[in-house]
Amino acid sequence: MEMVVMVENKKASPKNTLHIHNNSGIALLIVISSIALLTLLMYAFRYEVSINKIKSINIQDKVQARLNAKSALMIGLARLTIFGEAYNKWQKDKNIQQILPMDTLNQLWNIPMLFPLPKSEKFSIIERSFIEKFEKNSLMQGEMQLSIMSLGNKFGLNFLGKNNVRKLVESYNPPNLAATVDEDATPTPTPTPSGTPIEEQLEKIMVDLLDKSLKKKRDSDENFYQKYSNKDVNYMVSAIRYYTSDKGTDIGENTNQLEGDFQKLEAPAKNAPMNSLSEMYLLPEWNDDLVDLIKNEISTVDSLMIDLNTITEGMVRFFFPEISDDQIKEYYKIKNDPKTTPVNFKTKDDFLKFLSERLKVNVDNGKQLMEQLESSGMRFSGSTNVYKIIATGIFGKSSYTLNALVMFPIRKETKAKPNNEGQVADPNGDGNQDPPADAEGGSGQKPPPPALELFDGIRILEIYQS
């Protein structure tokens, strides 16, 4: 009996042994699976940490790039402020005008600035060492780019609005107009010597500019011709006048049609000056193709000072329609050739003289039109009072750009003012006094000198990111 039991135990032992081996395999599988899962979690966590690290670095780079852009913007404002002070001194002193041309004065703002400073093989060892020392001592991190553009060389769209030119002229000199302007009276259009209101004169400029641009594009692009062959240029310009004029203003034969067309649109007419060119897309008949066609020739920043030194080709062609393509090319070749003496225009007469004598352009009609615009308050000079600052900051792979529209308000200042005794005061204290003007126009007495148009501080109109 005992032997039988032993045999049975021997037979049962293999099963018990196999059962124990099966339990060990499951445990090992669980351990391996756990290790694999933890490994995946570790790699996922590590990937998430690396992504967050990259994001944080990008955020830091973006913040630093924005700080660099703000620094560039502040430098741009400082340069324009210095230019404004120098311009006022230049206007007051004819001796400075003889020594320092306006083109040189404009270099205070129109030369682009880069940091780090560019290095050229032409630089001497001293110049290189100076640049390296400057960069080493600088607290600036990353890169900075600054450029300033004149906006006084473009056509001001807001001037198409009825009485907008008159309002801007009055805003420049409110004390002189306070006694003559009746706020309750209905404003009357500002006439030119020809009897035509200034906004109608400017409407002709815009119609001509748009018509020539359309014709040039249609002649070179068949698809554009098929799409825009029947555009009514007069209606398109009237839409701008209607949009920028006061509500209820009669702008001519297209008034009723425009009133109905604007009612059909989701955005009604603003009946106020535009703030940006993007508002052009709110006008009937206007779209991307047509705005892009003339966007380099137009502006929504109001300026009565036309910059003759940076005037665009479209404006030149408008004032002087007789000018040929060859004369235009020669004009900009002479004007912008760095190898020759810079051609600088201080006044309208300098500009007209250059065109007539150097390029043989007939300037009679253009001169007459300029005089008509001047009679309404516009000015043609070697600079302007509105500028655009483009400030870009770069750090790592991040870039940030700020744009600022800046204007110098204009104030008028006379060199000599009569005192209570009827004598002319000596504002400069140099002993030079001009005799008072003869009220009846008699001879022997000089008229008072014309009022100087000076920059009055600096005003930021808008800052936006691009």
C-alpha positions in Angstrom: 0.0 0.0 0.0 2.8 2.3 0.8 4.4 1.7 -2.6 1.3 2.5 -4.4 1.0 5.8 -2.7 4.6 6.6 -3.7 3.9 5.8 -7.3 0.9 8.1 -7.3 2.9 10.9 -5.8 5.5 10.4 -8.5 2.9 10.6 -11.2 1.4 13.7 -9.7 4.7 15.6 -9.3 5.2 16.5 -13.0 1.8 18.2 -13.0 2.6 20.2 -10.0 5.9 21.2 -11.5 4.3 22.3 -14.7 1.7 24.4 -12.9 4.4 26.2 -11.0 6.3 27.0 -14.3 3.1 28.5 -15.9 2.7 31.0 -13.0 6.3 32.2 -13.4 5.7 32.9 -17.1 2.7 35.1 -16.5 4.6 37.2 -13.9 7.5 37.7 -16.3 5.1 38.8 -19.1 3.4 41.3 -16.7 6.8 42.7 -15.7 7.9 43.1 -19.4 4.7 44.7 -20.3 5.0 47.1 -17.4 8.5 48.0 -18.4 7.4 48.6 -22.0 4.5 50.8 -20.8 6.7 52.8 -18.5 9.2 53.2 -21.3 6.5 54.6 -23.6 5.3 56.9 -20.8 8.9 58.0 -20.2 9.4 58.8 -23.9 6.1 60.5 -24.1 6.9 62.6 -21.1 10.3 63.4 -22.5 8.8 64.4 -25.8 6.3 66.6 -24.0 9.0 68.2 -22.0 11.1 68.9 -25.1 8.1 70.4 -26.9 7.3 72.7 -23.9 11.0 73.7 -23.8 10.9 74.6 -27.4 7.7 76.6 -26.9 9.2 78.4 -23.9 12.3 79.3 -26.0 10.1 80.5 -28.8 8.1 82.6 -26.4 11.3 84.1 -25.0 12.6 84.8 -28.5 9.3 86.4 -29.4 9.4 88.6 -26.4 13.0 89.6 -27.1 12.2 90.3 -30.7 9.3 92.5 -29.6 11.6 94.4 -27.3 14.1 94.9 -30.1 11.3 96.2 -32.4 10.2 98.6 -29.6 13.8 99.8 -29.3 14.0 100.3 -33.0 10.7 102.3 -32.9 12.0 104.5 -30.1 15.2 105.2 -32.1 13.0 106.1 -35.1 10.9 108.5 -33.1 14.1 110.1 -31.7 15.6 110.5 -35.2 12.4 112.2 -36.4 12.3 114.4 -33.3 15.9 115.5 -34.0 15.0 116.1 -37.6 12.0 118.2 -36.6 14.2 120.5 -34.5 16.8 120.8 -37.2 14.1 121.5 -39.8 12.8 124.4 -37.8 16.3 125.9 -37.4 16.9 125.3 -41.1 13.6 127.2 -42.0 14.5 130.2 -39.8 18.1 130.7 -41.0 18.9 131.4 -44.6 22.6 131.0 -44.0 22.0 127.4 -42.9 19.9 126.8 -46.0 22.9 127.9 -48.2 25.3 125.6 -46.4 23.1 122.6 -45.7 20.8 121.3 -48.5 17.5 119.7 -47.7 18.7 116.4 -49.0 21.5 116.3 -46.4 19.0 117.3 -43.7 16.7 114.4 -44.7 19.5 112.0 -44.0 18.7 112.4 -40.3 15.7 110.1 -40.9 15.9 108.5 -44.4 19.1 106.3 -43.9 18.1 102.8 -42.8 19.7 101.5 -39.6 20.8 97.9 -38.9 22.1 96.2 -35.8 24.5 94.4 -35.6 26.3 96.9 -37.8 27.1 95.5 -41.2 30.8 94.9 -41.8 32.5 95.4 -45.2 35.8 94.2 -46.5 36.5 97.9 -47.4 36.5 98.9 -43.7 39.8 99.6 -42.2 41.2 97.9 -39.1 40.2 100.9 -37.0 36.7 100.9 -38.3 36.3 97.2 -37.7 37.7 97.4 -34.1 35.3 100.3 -33.4 32.3 98.3 -34.6 33.4 95.2 -32.6 33.9 97.4 -29.5 30.5 99.0 -29.9 28.7 95.6 -30.3 30.6 94.2 -27.3 29.5 97.1 -25.0 25.9 97.1 -26.4 23.1 95.6 -24.3 21.1 94.8 -27.4 20.5 91.1 -27.9 19.6 89.8 -31.4 19.0 92.0 -34.4 17.2 95.2 -35.2 16.2 96.9 -38.5 14.8 100.4 -38.9 13.6 102.3 -41.9 11.5 105.5 -42.2 9.4 106.4 -45.2 8.0 109.7 -46.4 4.3 109.6 -46.9 4.1 113.1 -48.4 4.8 111.8 -51.9 1.5 110.0 -52.4 -2.0 111.0 -53.3 -4.2 111.6 -50.2 -7.5 109.8 -50.6 -9.2 111.7 -47.8 -8.7 115.0 -49.6 -11.4 113.8 -52.1 -14.0 114.3 -49.3 -15.9 117.6 -49.5 -14.3 120.3 -47.4 -11.7 117.9 -45.9 -8.8 120.1 -47.2 -10.4 123.2 -45.7 -10.8 121.4 -42.4 -7.2 120.3 -42.4 -6.0 123.8 -43.2 -8.0 125.3 -40.4 -6.7 122.7 -38.0 -3.2 123.8 -38.7 -3.9 127.5 -37.9 -7.0 127.6 -35.6 -6.1 131.0 -33.9 -5.9 132.8 -37.3 -9.3 131.5 -38.3 -11.2 131.8 -35.0 -12.5 135.3 -35.8 -13.7 134.4 -39.3 -15.1 130.9 -39.1 -18.7 130.5 -38.1 -19.1 127.0 -36.6 -22.9 127.1 -37.2 -22.6 128.0 -40.8 -22.7 125.5 -43.6 -19.2 124.9 -44.8 -18.5 126.0 -48.3 -16.0 124.2 -50.6 -12.5 125.7 -50.9 -12.2 127.3 -54.3 -9.1 127.5 -56.5 -8.2 130.4 -58.7 -10.0 128.6 -61.6 -13.2 128.7 -59.5 -13.2 124.9 -59.1 -13.4 123.5 -55.6 -10.2 121.8 -54.5 -11.8 118.4 -54.0 -13.0 118.5 -57.6 -9.5 119.4 -58.8 -8.2 116.4 -56.8 -10.9 114.2 -58.1 -9.6 114.8 -61.6 -6.1 113.9 -60.4 -7.4 110.6 -59.0 -9.4 109.8 -62.1 -6.5 110.4 -64.3 -4.1 108.4 -62.1 -6.5 105.4 -62.0 -7.4 105.6 -65.7 -3.7 105.5 -66.7 -2.9 102.7 -64.3 -5.8 100.6 -65.7 -4.9 101.3 -69.2 -1.2 100.3 -68.6 -2.3 97.0 -66.9 -4.9 96.2 -69.6 -2.4 96.6 -72.3 0.1 94.2 -70.8 -2.3 91.6 -69.3 -5.0 90.0 -71.4 -6.8 88.4 -68.5 -6.9 91.7 -66.7 -8.3 93.3 -69.8 -11.2 90.8 -70.1 -12.0 91.2 -66.4 -11.8 95.0 -66.1 -12.4 96.4 -69.6 -15.6 98.1 -68.7 -14.8 99.8 -65.4 -16.3 103.2 -64.8 -13.3 105.2 -63.4 -15.4 108.2 -62.6 -17.9 106.1 -60.5 -15.0 104.4 -58.6 -13.5 107.7 -57.6 -16.9 109.1 -56.7 -17.3 106.2 -54.4 -14.2 107.4 -52.5 -15.6 110.9 -52.4 -19.0 109.7 -51.1 -17.3 107.5 -48.4 -15.0 110.2 -47.1 -17.5 113.2 -47.2 -20.0 114.1 -44.5 -23.4 112.4 -44.5 -25.9 113.8 -47.0 -23.2 115.5 -49.1 -24.0 116.0 -52.8 -21.0 114.9 -54.8 -22.5 115.2 -58.2 -24.3 112.9 -60.7 -23.3 109.6 -59.0 -24.7 110.6 -55.6 -28.1 108.8 -55.8 -26.6 105.6 -57.3 -23.9 105.5 -54.6 -26.4 106.0 -51.9 -28.3 103.0 -53.1 -25.2 100.9 -53.7 -23.9 101.5 -50.2 -27.3 100.6 -48.7 -27.0 97.2 -50.4 -23.6 96.6 -48.8 -23.2 95.1 -45.3 -21.0 98.1 -44.3 -22.6 101.5 -45.0 -20.5 104.5 -46.0 -18.3 105.8 -43.2 -18.9 109.5 -44.1 -15.5 110.3 -42.5 -11.9 110.2 -43.5 -10.3 106.7 -44.0 -7.9 105.4 -41.4 -6.3 102.7 -43.6 -6.2 101.4 -47.1 -8.1 98.3 -46.1 -11.3 100.5 -46.1 -11.0 100.6 -49.9 -12.4 97.1 -49.9 -15.7 98.4 -48.4 -16.3 100.5 -51.5 -18.5 99.3 -54.4 -16.5 98.3 -57.6 -13.2 98.1 -55.7 -11.3 94.8 -55.0 -7.8 93.4 -54.4 -6.7 93.7 -58.0 -7.7 97.4 -58.4 -6.4 98.5 -55.0 -3.1 96.7 -55.6 -2.9 98.6 -58.9 -2.5 102.0 -57.2 -1.7 101.2 -53.6 1.9 102.6 -54.0 0.5 105.9 -55.2 -2.1 106.6 -52.6 -2.3 107.1 -48.8 -4.9 107.7 -46.1 -2.6 109.8 -44.0 -3.5 113.5 -44.5 -0.6 115.8 -45.4 -0.7 119.2 -47.1 3.1 119.1 -47.7 4.0 117.3 -50.9 7.6 115.9 -50.8 9.1 116.8 -54.1 12.3 114.8 -53.4 10.4 111.5 -53.1 7.4 112.1 -55.4 6.1 109.0 -57.1 6.1 108.4 -60.8 2.3 108.5 -60.9 2.2 112.0 -59.4 4.9 113.2 -61.7 2.9 111.9 -64.7 -0.3 113.6 -63.5 1.2 117.0 -63.0 3.1 116.7 -66.3 1.1 114.5 -68.7 3.4 115.5 -71.6 6.4 113.8 -70.0 7.6 110.7 -71.9 8.8 107.3 -70.7 12.4 108.2 -71.6 12.2 111.4 -69.6 10.7 109.6 -66.6 13.6 107.1 -66.7 16.1 109.9 -67.0 14.5 111.8 -64.1 14.9 108.9 -61.6 18.3 108.0 -63.0 19.6 111.5 -62.3 17.7 111.9 -59.1 18.9 108.6 -57.6 22.3 108.1 -59.1 24.7 107.7 -56.1 27.7 108.5 -58.3 26.6 112.0 -59.1 25.9 115.1 -57.0 22.5 114.6 -55.4 19.7 116.5 -57.0 17.8 118.3 -54.2 14.6 120.3 -54.5 14.0 122.9 -51.8 11.0 124.6 -53.5 8.5 124.1 -56.2 10.6 126.4 -58.5 13.6 124.1 -58.1 11.5 121.2 -59.2 10.1 123.0 -62.2 13.4 124.3 -63.2 15.0 120.8 -63.2 12.2 119.4 -65.3 12.3 122.2 -67.9 16.0 122.8 -68.2 17.5 119.3 -67.6 14.7 117.1 -69.1 13.1 119.7 -71.5 9.6 119.0 -70.1 6.8 121.5 -70.8 5.9 122.5 -67.3 3.3 125.3 -67.9 0.2 123.2 -67.2 1.8 121.5 -64.2 2.9 124.8 -62.8 -0.6 126.2 -63.1 -2.1 123.2 -61.4 0.4 123.4 -58.5 -0.4 127.0 -58.0 -4.1 126.2 -57.8 -3.4 123.6 -55.2 -1.2 125.9 -53.2 -4.0 128.5 -53.1 -6.1 125.9 -51.2 -3.5 125.3 -48.6 -1.2 122.6 -50.1 2.5 123.0 -50.1 5.3 121.7 -52.3 8.7 121.4 -50.6 11.8 119.3 -50.1 10.3 117.3 -47.2 7.0 116.5 -45.7 5.3 116.3 -42.3 4.0 112.7 -42.3 6.2 109.6 -42.0 5.9 105.8 -41.6 8.4 104.0 -39.2 9.0 100.3 -39.9 10.8 98.8 -36.9 11.7 95.1 -37.0 13.2 93.1 -34.1 14.8 89.6 -34.6 16.0 87.2 -32.0 16.7 83.5 -32.7 14.0 82.3 -35.2 11.4 84.9 -34.1 10.7 88.2 -35.9 8.4 91.1 -34.8 7.6 94.2 -36.8 6.0 97.4 -35.6 4.7 100.1 -37.9 4.0 103.6 -36.7 2.4 106.5 -38.6 3.9 109.8 -37.4 3.0 113.4 -38.1 4.4 116.8 -37.3 1.6 119.3 -36.8 2.4 122.6 -38.5 2.4 126.0 -36.9 3.0 129.3 -38.5 5.4 131.7 -37.0 6.3 135.2 -38.2 9.8 136.6 -37.9 8.7 140.0 -36.9 5.6 141.2 -35.0 4.5 144.8 -34.4 4.4 145.9 -30.7 2.0 148.2 -29.1 3.9 151.3 -30.3 3.6 150.2 -33.9 7.2 149.3 -34.1 8.4 145.9 -35.3 9.7 143.7 -32.4 13.1 142.1 -32.6 12.3 138.4 -31.8 15.9 137.2 -32.3 17.5 140.0 -30.4 20.1 140.6 -33.2 19.2 144.2 -33.8 17.7 143.5 -37.2 14.3 144.9 -37.5 12.0 145.1 -40.5 9.9 148.2 -40.9 6.1 147.7 -40.6 4.0 147.1 -43.7 2.2 150.1 -45.2 -1.5 149.4 -44.8 -2.3 151.4 -47.9 0.4 149.7 -50.0 2.6 152.8 -50.2 6.2 152.6 -51.3 9.2 152.9 -49.0 8.1 150.4 -46.5 8.6 146.6 -46.6 5.8 144.2 -46.1 6.0 141.8 -43.2 7.9 138.6 -44.0 5.8 135.6 -44.8 5.0 133.3 -41.9 7.3 130.3 -41.5 5.6 126.9 -41.5 7.4 125.0 -38.7 7.0 121.6 -37.2 5.2 121.7 -33.8 6.4 118.7 -31.8 5.7 115.1 -33.0 2.4 113.2 -33.0 2.0 109.4 -33.2 -1.2 108.7 -35.3 -1.2 104.9 -35.2 1.0 101.9 -34.2 0.2 98.5 -35.5 1.9 95.1 -36.0 2.5 93.6 -39.4 
